Amino acid sequence: MNQATIDLLDAISQQLQDRALALSQSPSQEGQDHALMMSALATLTAAVRTLDDDVARLDGPKGIGAAGS
């Protein structure tokens, strides 16, 4: 992933977390359900970000057969 994609994932994750927090205060079950789904999506985007970090670390430095070199 390039830096723009990583930055976008970080921004979307933060927006989802903020919106989930706001919706979790809703008295309706529907609002709370939406909050749960947004929280799960935020967790998923964070996991994708972490996976990218792990792959980059396992791939090694560029120029030594690393992907994208």
N, C-alpha and C positions, 0 to 999 in steps of 0.2 A: 504494500500500500504506500502511496505517496503521502507527503505531509499534509496536503490539502484534504485528503480523505480522512486522515487521522483527526485533523482539526474539526472536520465536519461531524465525525462520530462523537467527539468530545462535546461539541456544542449541542447536538441533538440529545445526547444522554442527559446533559444538564437541564435542558428544556423539559424533557420528559419527567425527570425527577421533580422539578419545580411544579409542573402541572399536576403530577400525581399527588404531591403534598397538598396542593390547593383542593383537589377533588376529594381527597381522603377526609376532608372536613365536612363534606356534603352529608346532609341527613338522609338522603335517599340511598337505597341499595344500589341503584344504577350508577350513581356518582362514585360510590365506593368500589363498584366493579370496574369502572373505567380507571380508577386510580390504581387498582391492582394490576390491570393490563399494562398501563403506562409504566408502572414500576418494573414489571417483568421485561418490558422492552428496553428500559434503561439499563437493567442488569445485563441483558443480552448484548447491547452495544458495548458495554464495558468489557464483557467477556471477549468480544471480537477484537477489541483494542488490545487486551492482554494477550490474546492468541497471536496477534501480529507482532507484538514485542517479543514473545517467545520464539516465534519463527525467525525473526531477524537475528536474535541472539544465537540460535542454532545454526543459522545459515553461514555465519562467520563474516569476516570483513570482505568488502568488495575487491575483486581482482584475483581472488584465490578460488575461482570456480563458483563463487556465490551467485545466486540468482540476481538478475538485474545488472550484472557487471558487463 
